[in-house]
Amino acid sequence: MSLFSAHEQPGRNISPARMKFIHRIATLPIKPGSRDYYLHWAESWTKARGHQSPERTQEYFDALGRSAHLADWQYRQAVDAARVLACDVLTIAWASSFDWRGLSDQSRSLEPDHRTVARESIRVRANLPPSPTPTPEQVVDADSELKRLTDSLRRTIRIKNMAMATEETYVHWNCRFIRFCFQRLGQSPEVAGPPAITAYLDFLALECNVAPTTQKQALNAMAFLMKNVLGIEEFTLDHLTPARGQRRPPVVMTREEVRAVLAHLEAPWKLAAQLMYGSGLRLMEAMRLRVKDLDFGQGTITIHDGKGGKHRVVTLPRALEEQLKQHLSRLREKHLQDLAVAAGDVHMPEALLRKWPNASREWCWQYIFASATLCPHPRTGRIARHHLHESSMQRQLKDAVRKAGIPKRATCHTMRHSFATHLLESGTDIRTVQSLMGHASVETTMIYLHVMKRPGAGGPSPLDLS
């Protein structure tokens, strides 16, 4: 079946389906210049017989995703064109329940500053020789000083082998701090010194109304700059205005609510959410899982480079073993198809690629939650698959919470909070939960004691007393 022709020809009748599709996309918020591309994708999908079944549609988009020259937005455009044709024009029975949104979300590429690839894409030079430090008497340009200090900050963080998330946070806060020093104090941080930290923290508390944890995060970032970049080893902060408020207890769902949310998720998002809840994984820990991290024999999952650069071993839920094996079977078949067209590479850190040049094509290194499309590395240009974008997972879970009718501000991290709380409710030792969560201090784990179903003595309400 071919609903469309590549180009309209004089004297040739236009099919009713084509006319209906043209009229339909004209009513949608699609730019006029993009409508021809929608026609192209609709024709391509029908030529591949995608309209015959969801399996053929999946095969079509799997093949489309192997194109090294296809941008992620083009993939999403193709999905949208097929969705409009299938649901609005052809009204195919299976199309209304097909997860078009989930298919589209699987294509989002990682940005150059994404923490998975930023360490390779954002380069810093070795401090040889050191950058000249301007004297207080010199007139300092704010932009050049901002660049000099942030370059030095990144260099120091990487020498200390700190986490990419820490680098992002410290650079973010110190960029704001440096601009504050020039705009509000008229000096560079080096000249203003530690009193500038007090001034900025007061500004955050009084004018920005930030939470105490946000103020503490900013303080840690600026203290690192002072001590490790500017060389001011010892200093005290006087007359500091603390941010108002106190730490809120984490949002936790009941077991019934978790099941309701999972029921509104489709593959692969459902499996990722089940691992976050069943093993206590953080969002990025789930997204970055590779095949080699699963040990079905031992019933464990190994987490590499978790928060703080730590490694830990968590439980692989027995209830998910069969689902995971089926998912890996489909993933392996897709990987073999990738290899057949020389497209089987997966993103890996450059240091590992130098050590094992062919490792990126090996099955054990493939991401469990791989992107639907290939994309170039932001610096080297090497074509490879990345993992699913975490923002897509967040959007999928947010939609599932809404569909389940749960009136809570639940996020992906809520799955992890619920994991810890439900283990404690079932009588699991708090030290065991601490180890599974990867908390450095048991005090962090103890916060879940306050959100259990019956914290403390669990006394009755007077309204329930007869």
C-alpha positions as CSV (number, residue, x, y, z in Angstrom):
1,M,0.0,0.0,0.0
2,S,1.3,3.5,-0.9
3,L,-0.9,6.3,0.2
4,F,1.3,9.1,-1.3
5,S,3.6,9.7,-4.3
6,A,6.9,11.4,-3.8
7,H,5.8,14.4,-6.0
8,E,2.4,15.3,-7.3
9,Q,2.3,14.7,-11.0
10,P,0.1,16.6,-13.6
11,G,-3.1,14.7,-14.4
12,R,-2.6,12.2,-11.6
13,N,-5.4,11.9,-9.0
14,I,-4.5,12.6,-5.4
15,S,-5.6,9.8,-3.1
16,P,-8.4,10.6,-0.5
17,A,-6.0,9.7,2.3
18,R,-3.4,12.1,1.0
19,M,-5.9,14.9,0.7
20,K,-7.3,14.2,4.2
21,F,-3.7,14.2,5.6
22,I,-2.9,17.5,3.9
23,H,-6.0,19.1,5.3
24,R,-5.3,17.7,8.8
25,I,-1.8,18.9,9.1
26,A,-3.0,22.4,7.9
27,T,-5.1,22.6,11.0
28,L,-2.3,21.6,13.3
29,P,0.4,24.0,14.7
30,I,2.9,22.9,12.1
31,K,4.9,25.5,10.2
32,P,4.0,25.7,6.5
33,G,7.6,25.0,5.5
34,S,7.5,21.7,7.5
35,R,4.3,20.3,5.9
36,D,6.2,18.8,2.9
37,Y,8.4,16.9,5.3
38,Y,5.4,15.5,7.1
39,L,4.2,14.2,3.7
40,H,7.6,12.7,3.1
41,W,7.6,10.9,6.5
42,A,4.0,9.7,6.1
43,E,4.9,8.2,2.6
44,S,8.0,6.6,4.0
45,W,6.1,5.0,6.9
46,T,3.4,3.6,4.6
47,K,5.9,2.3,2.1
48,A,7.6,0.4,5.0
49,R,4.1,-1.0,5.8
50,G,4.2,0.6,9.2
51,H,0.4,0.9,9.2
52,Q,0.0,-2.8,9.2
53,S,1.0,-3.4,12.9
54,P,2.8,-1.8,15.8
55,E,5.6,-4.3,15.3
56,R,6.2,-3.0,11.8
57,T,6.1,0.5,13.0
58,Q,8.7,-0.2,15.7
59,E,10.9,-1.9,13.0
60,Y,10.6,1.1,10.8
61,F,11.6,3.5,13.5
62,D,14.4,1.2,14.7
63,A,15.8,1.3,11.1
64,L,15.3,5.1,10.9
65,G,17.2,5.6,14.1
66,R,20.3,3.9,12.7
67,S,20.8,6.8,10.2
68,A,23.9,8.7,11.3
69,H,22.7,11.8,9.5
70,L,19.3,12.0,11.1
71,A,18.9,14.6,13.8
72,D,16.7,13.8,16.8
73,W,14.2,16.5,15.9
74,Q,13.8,14.9,12.5
75,Y,13.1,11.5,14.2
76,R,10.4,13.2,16.3
77,Q,8.9,14.8,13.2
78,A,8.7,11.4,11.6
79,V,7.0,9.9,14.6
80,D,4.5,12.8,14.7
81,A,3.7,12.4,11.0
82,A,3.0,8.7,11.4
83,R,0.9,9.4,14.5
84,V,-1.3,12.0,12.7
85,L,-1.7,9.6,9.7
86,A,-2.5,6.6,11.8
87,C,-4.7,8.2,14.4
88,D,-6.4,11.1,12.6
89,V,-6.6,10.0,9.0
90,L,-6.5,6.2,8.8
91,T,-8.0,5.7,12.3
92,I,-6.1,2.4,12.7
93,A,-7.4,0.4,15.6
94,W,-4.1,-0.2,17.4
95,A,-2.8,3.4,16.8
96,S,-4.8,5.0,19.6
97,S,-3.1,2.8,22.2
98,F,0.4,2.9,20.7
99,D,2.9,4.8,22.7
100,W,3.8,7.5,20.2
101,R,5.0,9.9,22.9
102,G,7.3,7.3,24.4
103,L,8.7,6.5,21.0
104,S,9.4,10.2,20.3
105,D,11.0,10.7,23.8
106,Q,13.5,7.9,23.2
107,S,15.2,10.0,20.5
108,R,16.4,13.0,22.4
109,S,20.2,13.5,22.1
110,L,22.5,14.5,24.9
111,E,23.5,18.1,24.9
112,P,27.2,19.0,24.7
113,D,27.1,20.1,28.4
114,H,25.2,17.0,29.5
115,R,27.0,15.5,32.5
116,T,27.5,12.1,30.7
117,V,29.6,13.7,27.9
118,A,30.5,17.2,29.3
119,R,33.8,16.0,30.7
120,E,35.0,15.1,27.2
121,S,33.2,18.0,25.4
122,I,34.2,20.9,27.7
123,R,37.9,20.9,27.6
124,V,40.3,22.7,30.0
125,R,44.0,23.3,29.5
126,A,46.6,22.1,31.9
127,N,47.9,25.0,34.1
128,L,51.3,25.1,32.4
129,P,52.4,27.8,32.8
130,P,49.8,29.2,35.3
131,S,47.6,32.0,34.1
132,P,48.9,35.4,35.3
133,T,47.0,36.7,38.3
134,P,46.0,40.3,37.9
135,T,47.0,42.6,40.7
136,P,44.4,44.7,42.6
137,E,45.7,47.8,40.9
138,Q,45.0,46.5,37.4
139,V,41.7,47.2,35.7
140,V,40.1,43.8,35.3
141,D,37.5,43.1,32.6
142,A,34.6,41.2,34.1
143,D,34.1,38.7,31.2
144,S,37.8,37.8,31.0
145,E,38.0,37.4,34.7
146,L,34.9,35.2,34.7
147,K,36.5,33.0,32.0
148,R,39.9,32.8,33.8
149,L,38.3,31.9,37.2
150,T,35.9,29.3,35.8
151,D,38.7,27.7,33.7
152,S,40.8,27.5,36.8
153,L,37.9,26.1,38.8
154,R,37.2,23.4,36.2
155,R,40.9,22.5,36.1
156,T,41.1,22.2,39.9
157,I,37.9,20.1,40.1
158,R,39.2,17.6,37.5
159,I,42.6,17.3,39.0
160,K,40.8,16.3,42.2
161,N,38.7,13.9,40.2
162,M,35.4,15.2,41.6
163,A,32.0,14.2,40.1
164,M,30.7,16.0,37.0
165,A,27.6,16.9,38.9
166,T,29.8,18.7,41.4
167,E,31.6,20.5,38.6
168,E,28.3,21.7,37.1
169,T,27.1,22.9,40.5
170,Y,30.3,24.7,41.5
171,V,30.7,26.4,38.1
172,H,27.0,27.5,38.2
173,W,27.2,29.1,41.6
174,N,30.6,30.7,41.1
175,C,29.6,32.2,37.8
176,R,26.7,33.9,39.6
177,F,29.0,34.9,42.5
178,I,31.6,36.4,40.2
179,R,29.0,38.4,38.3
180,F,27.6,39.6,41.7
181,C,31.0,40.8,42.8
182,F,31.5,42.9,39.7
183,Q,27.9,44.2,39.4
184,R,27.1,44.8,43.0
185,L,30.5,45.3,44.7
186,G,32.5,46.7,41.8
187,Q,35.4,44.3,42.4
188,S,36.6,40.9,41.4
189,P,36.2,38.0,44.0
190,E,40.0,38.0,44.4
191,V,40.0,41.6,45.6
192,A,36.7,41.5,47.5
193,G,37.8,38.4,49.4
194,P,35.7,36.3,51.9
195,P,33.5,39.2,52.9
196,A,32.0,39.0,49.4
197,I,30.8,35.5,50.3
198,T,28.8,36.9,53.2
199,A,27.4,39.6,51.1
200,Y,26.3,37.1,48.4
201,L,24.8,34.7,50.9
202,D,22.8,37.6,52.5
203,F,21.6,38.5,49.0
204,L,20.4,35.0,48.4
205,A,18.6,34.8,51.7
206,L,17.0,38.3,51.8
207,E,16.4,39.1,48.1
208,C,16.1,35.7,46.5
209,N,14.4,33.8,49.3
210,V,16.3,30.6,48.7
211,A,16.0,27.5,50.8
212,P,18.6,26.7,53.4
213,T,19.9,23.8,51.4
214,T,20.4,26.1,48.4
215,Q,22.3,28.6,50.5
216,K,24.5,25.9,51.8
217,Q,25.2,24.6,48.3
218,A,26.2,28.1,47.2
219,L,28.4,28.4,50.3
220,N,30.2,25.1,49.5
221,A,30.9,26.2,45.9
222,M,32.3,29.7,46.9
223,A,34.4,28.2,49.7
224,F,35.9,25.8,47.2
225,L,36.8,28.7,44.9
226,M,38.4,30.8,47.7
227,K,40.4,27.9,49.1
228,N,41.4,25.9,46.0
229,V,41.5,28.5,43.3
230,L,42.3,31.8,44.9
231,G,44.5,30.3,47.6
232,I,42.7,31.9,50.6
233,E,43.1,28.9,53.0
234,E,41.5,30.2,56.2
235,F,38.7,32.7,56.6
236,T,35.6,33.2,58.7
237,L,32.2,34.5,57.8
238,D,30.6,37.0,60.2
239,H,27.0,38.2,60.5
240,L,25.7,35.7,58.0
241,T,21.9,35.8,57.4
242,P,20.6,32.2,57.3
243,A,18.0,31.3,54.8
244,R,14.5,30.9,56.2
245,G,12.7,27.5,56.3
246,Q,13.6,24.0,57.1
247,R,14.2,20.8,55.3
248,R,11.0,19.3,54.0
249,P,10.3,15.5,54.4
250,P,10.6,13.6,51.1
251,V,7.5,12.8,49.1
252,V,6.7,9.1,49.4
253,M,4.0,7.1,47.6
254,T,2.2,4.1,49.0
255,R,2.6,0.7,47.5
256,E,-0.8,1.0,45.8
257,E,0.1,4.4,44.4
258,V,3.4,3.0,43.0
259,R,1.5,0.2,41.3
260,A,-1.0,2.7,39.8
261,V,1.8,4.9,38.4
262,L,3.6,1.9,36.9
263,A,0.4,0.8,35.2
264,H,0.4,4.0,33.2
265,L,3.9,3.6,31.9
266,E,5.0,1.7,28.7
267,A,8.3,0.1,27.9
268,P,11.1,1.0,28.3
269,W,10.0,3.7,30.8
270,K,8.1,1.3,33.0
271,L,11.1,-1.0,33.4
272,A,13.3,2.0,34.3
273,A,10.8,3.2,36.9
274,Q,10.5,-0.4,38.3
275,L,14.3,-0.4,38.8
276,M,14.3,3.0,40.5
277,Y,11.6,1.7,42.9
278,G,12.7,-1.9,43.2
279,S,16.5,-1.2,43.7
280,G,16.5,2.3,45.0
281,L,18.4,3.7,41.9
282,R,18.8,7.4,41.3
283,L,17.4,8.6,37.9
284,M,20.9,8.9,36.3
285,E,22.0,5.6,37.8
286,A,19.1,3.9,36.0
287,M,19.7,5.8,32.7
288,R,23.4,4.9,32.7
289,L,23.0,1.2,33.4
290,R,25.0,-1.0,31.0
291,V,24.5,-4.7,30.3
292,K,27.5,-5.7,32.3
293,D,26.1,-4.1,35.4
294,L,23.4,-6.8,35.8
295,D,24.4,-10.1,37.5
296,F,21.4,-12.5,37.3
297,G,23.4,-15.3,39.0
298,Q,24.1,-13.2,42.1
299,G,20.9,-11.2,41.8
300,T,22.7,-7.9,42.0
301,I,23.1,-4.6,40.1
302,T,26.4,-2.8,40.3
303,I,26.3,1.0,40.3
304,H,29.4,2.7,39.0
305,D,30.2,6.3,39.7
306,G,27.1,7.1,41.7
307,K,26.7,10.3,43.7
308,G,30.1,11.4,45.0
309,G,31.8,9.0,42.5
310,K,31.0,6.0,44.8
311,H,30.3,2.5,43.7
312,R,27.8,0.2,45.3
313,V,26.0,-3.1,44.8
314,V,22.2,-3.2,45.1
315,T,19.6,-6.0,44.8
316,L,18.2,-7.0,41.5
317,P,14.5,-7.6,42.1
318,R,13.6,-11.2,41.3
319,A,10.2,-10.0,40.1
320,L,12.0,-8.1,37.2
321,E,14.4,-10.9,36.1
322,E,12.2,-12.2,33.3
323,Q,11.2,-8.7,32.1
324,L,14.9,-7.7,32.0
325,K,15.9,-10.8,30.1
326,Q,13.2,-10.2,27.5
327,H,14.3,-6.5,27.3
328,L,17.9,-7.5,26.9
329,S,17.0,-10.1,24.2
330,R,15.3,-7.4,22.1
331,L,18.1,-5.0,22.8
332,R,20.7,-7.6,21.7
333,E,18.8,-8.2,18.4
334,K,18.8,-4.5,17.8
335,H,22.5,-4.3,18.6
336,L,23.3,-7.0,16.1
337,Q,21.2,-5.2,13.5
338,D,23.3,-2.0,14.3
339,L,26.5,-4.0,13.9
340,A,25.4,-5.3,10.5
341,V,25.2,-1.7,9.2
342,A,28.4,-0.5,11.1
343,A,26.4,1.4,13.6
344,G,26.9,-0.6,16.8
345,D,29.0,1.9,18.8
346,V,27.9,3.1,22.3
347,H,29.2,6.2,24.1
348,M,32.1,5.5,26.4
349,P,34.5,7.7,28.3
350,E,37.6,8.6,26.1
351,A,40.0,7.1,28.6
352,L,38.3,3.7,28.3
353,L,38.3,3.9,24.5
354,R,42.0,4.6,24.5
355,K,42.6,1.5,26.6
356,W,40.0,-0.7,24.8
357,P,39.4,0.8,21.3
358,N,36.8,-1.9,20.3
359,A,34.9,-2.0,23.6
360,S,32.3,0.4,22.4
361,R,31.0,-2.3,20.0
362,E,30.9,-5.1,22.5
363,W,27.5,-6.2,23.9
364,C,28.5,-5.9,27.6
365,W,29.0,-2.2,27.3
366,Q,25.7,-1.3,25.6
367,Y,23.3,0.8,27.6
368,I,20.2,-1.0,28.9
369,F,18.1,2.1,28.2
370,A,19.6,3.1,24.9
371,S,18.4,6.0,22.8
372,A,16.4,5.3,19.7
373,T,18.7,7.3,17.5
374,L,22.5,7.6,16.9
375,C,24.1,10.9,17.4
376,P,27.7,12.3,17.1
377,H,29.8,12.9,20.1
378,P,29.8,16.7,20.8
379,R,33.5,17.0,20.6
380,T,35.0,14.1,18.6
381,G,32.1,13.7,16.2
382,R,32.1,9.9,16.6
383,I,28.7,8.4,15.9
384,A,27.3,6.3,18.7
385,R,24.2,5.5,20.8
386,H,23.7,7.3,24.1
387,H,21.4,6.5,26.9
388,L,17.8,7.8,27.1
389,H,17.7,11.4,28.1
390,E,16.7,11.8,31.8
391,S,14.3,14.6,31.0
392,S,12.2,12.2,28.8
393,M,12.0,9.8,31.8
394,Q,10.9,12.6,34.0
395,R,8.2,13.7,31.6
396,Q,6.9,10.1,31.2
397,L,6.6,9.6,35.0
398,K,5.0,13.0,35.5
399,D,2.3,12.1,32.9
400,A,1.8,8.7,34.6
401,V,1.3,10.3,38.0
402,R,-1.3,12.6,36.5
403,K,-3.1,9.8,34.7
404,A,-3.1,7.8,37.9
405,G,-4.8,10.7,39.7
406,I,-2.3,10.9,42.5
407,P,-2.4,14.4,44.1
408,K,1.3,14.4,45.1
409,R,4.3,16.2,43.7
410,A,5.9,12.9,42.7
411,T,9.1,12.7,40.6
412,C,11.5,10.0,39.6
413,H,13.3,10.5,42.9
414,T,10.0,9.7,44.7
415,M,10.5,6.1,43.5
416,R,13.8,6.0,45.4
417,H,12.2,7.6,48.5
418,S,9.4,5.1,48.4
419,F,12.0,2.2,48.1
420,A,13.7,3.3,51.4
421,T,10.5,4.0,53.2
422,H,8.8,0.7,52.3
423,L,11.9,-1.3,53.3
424,L,12.0,0.4,56.7
425,E,8.2,-0.3,57.1
426,S,8.8,-3.9,56.4
427,G,11.4,-4.1,59.2
428,T,14.7,-3.9,57.2
429,D,17.6,-2.7,59.3
430,I,18.3,1.0,58.8
431,R,22.0,0.2,58.2
432,T,21.1,-2.1,55.4
433,V,18.9,0.6,53.9
434,Q,21.7,3.1,54.2
435,S,24.1,0.8,52.3
436,L,21.5,0.1,49.5
437,M,20.8,3.9,49.2
438,G,24.5,4.7,49.1
439,H,24.2,7.3,51.9
440,A,27.5,8.4,53.6
441,S,25.7,9.1,56.9
442,V,22.9,7.1,58.6
443,E,21.4,10.5,59.5
444,T,20.5,11.0,55.8
445,T,18.6,7.6,55.9
446,M,16.9,8.4,59.2
447,I,14.7,11.1,57.5
448,Y,12.6,8.2,56.1
449,L,11.6,7.2,59.6
450,H,9.6,10.4,59.7
451,V,7.5,9.6,56.7
452,M,6.7,5.9,57.5
453,K,3.0,5.0,57.7
454,R,3.1,4.9,61.5
455,P,6.1,7.0,62.7
456,G,6.9,6.8,66.4
457,A,4.3,5.1,68.5
458,G,1.7,5.4,65.9
459,G,-1.0,6.6,68.3
460,P,-4.6,6.8,67.2
461,S,-6.5,10.0,66.4
462,P,-9.1,11.1,68.9
463,L,-11.7,11.1,66.1
464,D,-11.1,7.3,65.7
465,L,-11.7,6.6,69.4
466,S,-15.2,5.4,70.3
